[in-house]
Amino acid sequence: MSDAAQPTAAEVRAAAEAVKTALDRHLAAVERRSGEDDPAVYDAFNQLAAAAEAYDELLYDRYDEVTPFEIPGADDSLPPYTGPEEPSALSVLIRRDYAVAEPQRLMAQARRVEAADEEGEGVASSGTVHGALGLLFGEFEPDEIASRHKEFGLEEGDSTLWVTAADEAAEPGEWLEAPFEQVDPQRVVCRFDVSAVFDDEFDDDLGDADLEEEELEEDVEEDLEEDLEEEDLDADGDGEPERLGVDRRGP
């Protein structure tokens, strides 16, 4: 960023004051909260996140410094639930991502399905990845493919499952053209996410724990070796090293 485009010191100071004000508002909202999902707390949280992000950006642009904390944005969490307390209908939205890791394996599985098809439908569909995918997903349930993805030459990516509440079931064919466009985040009853990002964080934590355990074991072994050496040097308790294997009998 050029010097002309950099924020002024006054702008950075104003952004810092905005963070302080947002902190006060957030604390006041928390102190007055009416329940676990109080909308006032949610709004104050979003205002604090926005103010902190703006300050962090200005601070970096002006002074090449960052704040020591990070407040997740509003997109990282669901808004408070506002749906019916006793839903009479629900929708389950699932997205699973895969990478086609082994195209030949995928097409080989599709050929097996074709060979077992007595009516001969889908002939030559297994000759392309596109055709093989259509054939396999038409033959097997998505849950079965998820549990057997390696057999089909697929590699799992991220996945998410949302359960949303509704006042009444949708009319047949009502949402089929755009199944995910009318999702109301405030009617999400629960959500479950699976991502390699979470596994990496868990592995990092385990790595740190393993390292600490190894260091502890090394310290214990070193202390034990030192104790054994001291016992060998002073086995008779007179403070002098004991000379082992020497016969002191006279002639």
N, C-alpha and C positions, 0 to 999 in steps of 0.2 A: 504494500500500500504506500502511495506517495505521501510526502509530508503535507501536501495541500488537502488530501482526503482524510487525513487522520482526525479523530475527534479531539476536541479541546480538553484541557484539564478540567474546565468547568463542566463539560458534558459528562465526563467520567464521575466527577463529584456528585452531579445531579443523579446519575444512575445509582450511585452508592446510597444516596439518601432515599431513593425509591425502593431499594432493597430493604432498608431499615423500616420504612413505612409498611411495606408488604409483610415483613416479619411481625410487626406489631399487630397488623390486621389478622394475620393467620393465628397468632397466639390468642387473640381475643375471640376469634371464631371457635377455636378449640375449647376455650374455657366456657363458652356459652352453648356448646353443641347440645342438640336435642336428642341425638341418637347416633348409632354407629355410622349411618350414611347421611349425615346432615349436609344438605346442599350448600349451606353457607361455608362449611369447612372445605368442601370440594372447590368452590369458587375461590376462596382465599388461597388454597393450595396452588391453583392454576396461576393466580396473580403473582404469587411468590416465585413460582417457577419461571414465569415470563420476565419478571424483574431481574432475577438472578442471572438468567441467560443473557439479557441485554447488558448488564453490568460486566459480565465475564467477557463478552465480545469487545466492548469499549475498552476495558482494562488491557486486553491483549493488544488491540490495535494501537493504543496510545503508549503503553509501557512495556509491551511484550511480556506480560505477566498474566497468570491465571489464578482463579480462586482455588482453595484447597478442598472444595466440596462440590458435589454435583446433585442437583435436584432433578429427578426425572420429569419429563414433560407430561402434558395431559394425555398424549397419545399412548403413553406407556401403561396406562391403567384404565379400567372401565369406569364410567360415571356411575353415580348411585342408582340402584335399581328402583324403577318407578312403575314396574308392571304390576299386574294383579297379584294379590297375596295368595289366592287360590286359583291358579291358572286352570282353565278347562281344556286348553290345547297347548301344544308346544312344537317347536321346530328344532331339529338337530342339524347343524351345519358343520360339515367336515371338509377340510382341505388337507391332502397329503401330497407332498412333492417327492418325485423320484428322478434319479438320473439313470439314463439307459447306459449301464456300465458294460454290459456284454450283449451287443446286438445279435450275435450269432446264437447265443443261448436263448435269447428271447424268441427268435424266429424258429429255432428248433422246437421249443415248447408249442408254438403255434402250429407247426407241422404235425405234431402229435395229436393236437385237437382236430385238425383237418382229417387226419387218417381215421380217427374214430367217428367222424361224422358220416353216418350211413347215407344221408341224403345228398352229400356232396356239396353242401352250401359253402360259400366262401372259398371256392377253389382258387389257388394262387394268392390268397390273401397273405399267407405266411412269407411270401417272397420279399416283402418290404417291412421295414420297422413300423411304418405307419399302419400297414395292414395287420401286422402281427399284434400290435397294441389293441386295435379295434376288436380283433378276434378273441384275444385273451380276456379283455375286460368285458366282452360280451358273454363269455363262457363262465368266468369265475366271479364270485362276489368280491367287492372291494376289500372286505375284511380278510378274505382268504388270500388275496394277492398281497395284502400287507403282511400277513404272517409267513408267506412263502416267497417274498420278493426276490430273494437271492436265487431261487430256482428259476425265476423268470428273467434273470440277468439284470435286475434292477437294484439300484442303491438308494436307500432311504434318505430323504432330506427332511426339512422341517414339516411339522404337521400341527394342526390346531382343530379343536372341537368346541363349538359353541352350542349351548342349549338356551333357546330363547322362549319366553312365555308369550302366549296369545290369549285373547279373550274368547276366541272361537276358531275352529279349524278353517283353513282357507278353502275356497271353492275349488273343485277339481279343475286342474289346468290353469289356475289363476296366476301362478308365479313361475311357471315352467320356462318361459322365455328368458327371464332374468332372475334366477333363483337367489342371488345374493345381494341384489340392489336395495331391497327394502328392509334390511336388518336395522333394528333400532337398538343401539348399544345400551340404552337404559332399560331394555327388557331382557337382557342377558342374565339368565339365572346363574350359570356357572360357565367357566371356560378352562380348557386344558391345553397347554402348549407343550410341544416336544421339539427340541432344537439341539443341534450339535454344540451350539454356544454354551448351553447349560452343562453339557458333558465336559467341555474344555475347562470351565470354571471349577467343576467338581474335581477333575483330574489335577488341576493346579493346587487345589486345597490339599488333596491327598499327597501330592508331591512334597509340599511344604511339611506336612505332618510326618511323612516317611523320613525326610531329611533330619528333622528334629529328633526323631526316634533313633536314627543312626548315630547322630552326634551324642545323644545321651548314652547309648550303648558303648561308644568309644570312650567316653569319660569314665564310665563304670569300669571298663576293662583296664584303663590306665591306672585308676585308683587301686584296683585289685592287684595289679602287677607291682605297684609301689609298696603296698602292704606286704606282699609276699617277699619282696626283696628285703624289707626292713626286718621281717621275721627271721630270714636266713642270716642276716648280718648280726642279729642280737638275740639268738635263740636262748642263751643262758641268762639273759636279763642283766648282765653286768655292764652294758653300755659299750662293750668292745665287740668288734666283729668276731664271729666264731669261725675258727679255722677247722674246717671239716676234713676228715680223712688223714689226720696226723696222729701217729702213735707216740705218746709222751712217756711210755714206760722206759725206765733206766736200763742200762746194760745188765 
